[in-house]
Amino acid sequence: MGRISKMKRDLIMESNKKILNEVEGGPDLTNCDWFFIDVNYLDGKIGELHLTQQEKGFWFLEKFTNPQDLEQSIKETIEVPQANDIEVMWDDERKAIKLVGKSLLGLEAYNKVFRDNEDEYSCKLIFATDQSPSRYGITRDYQYLRFAKITLVESKKEPIGITNEVKMENGAIINLESYFVDRKLFKKEYHYIVAYDDNEIGASMHRCDKYDIEH
């Protein structure tokens, strides 16, 4: 039964790909920034999802799931934090970090897009970063969306390039530019956060501008 369901799903995906992306009259890619094809994000149905930056931190989402009627689409909006907005708090009772502040906007966006019910301790979120110049010296106005999990990394050595030291105690908060210090007798332990991208999601995200030389 599972094999038949998978075959049906594959057939639907292939059909949608051909109709939505390869024939004249498919979704217009000129007015969006990023898109995913053959995903069930947002509504649980296989289709094509477009993401358009309205202004910094605010994105418009449109999902096409009916190849026979492109006028029918699902529309949503999400608000995402910037990289320098990401903050986590140390919970001494659970011996874990949790998302706080504007980071919770990224968690809410993550849950809306992926239909999950992750909590602040999962540290999964969507956030945005500015584009860096390409090897051709080109810069773009659009931002890059990152789908990531924030993880606390332990080190015996003081982190390089991070300047702000915070005592590791209940309720203490750090961001990507700071780190916890935990004193153990006559030595220190350092804990800093890293954003690990979901490579599978990142690999399936495409620029809507098919003439972009970087993609």
RASULHU-V770177 format. One line per field, one symbol per residue. phi: phi as a letter, one per 20 degrees, with the letter a starting at -180 (. if undefined). psi: psi as a letter, one per 30 degrees, with the letter a starting at -180 (. if undefined). burial: 1 if it has 24 or more other C-alpha atoms within 12 Angstrom, else 0. A space follows every 50 residues. Layout:
BEGIN
phi = ???
psi = ???
burial = ???
END
This chain:
BEGIN
phi = .fffffffffffgfffffffdddfnfgfeedcdcbcdlcdfncndfaddd ccfebgnccddcddccfebffebecbccdcfegfefccdedffelbebfc mfgffffffgfffelecfdfffleadbdcffegffeneddffededdbce cedebedfgenddeecfebgnfcccfdcbecdedldcdddccdceeffff fffeecffffeffec
psi = eeeeeeeeeeeeeeeeeeeffflkglkkgfglellklhlgleffkkakkk kkjeljfkkkkkkjfjffjffklkklklkklleffkklkkjeefhlllkl bfffeeeeeeeeeghlhlafffgklklkllklklfggkklfllkkkjlkk kkkkkflkkkgkfkkkkjlkfkklafgllkkjkjcglkkkklkkjjkjee eeffklkfjfgkff.
burial = 00000000000110111011100001111001111111111110111111 11100011111111111000000100111111101111110000011111 01111111111111000001111111111000000000000111111111 11000000100000110100011111111111000000111111100000 100011110000000
END
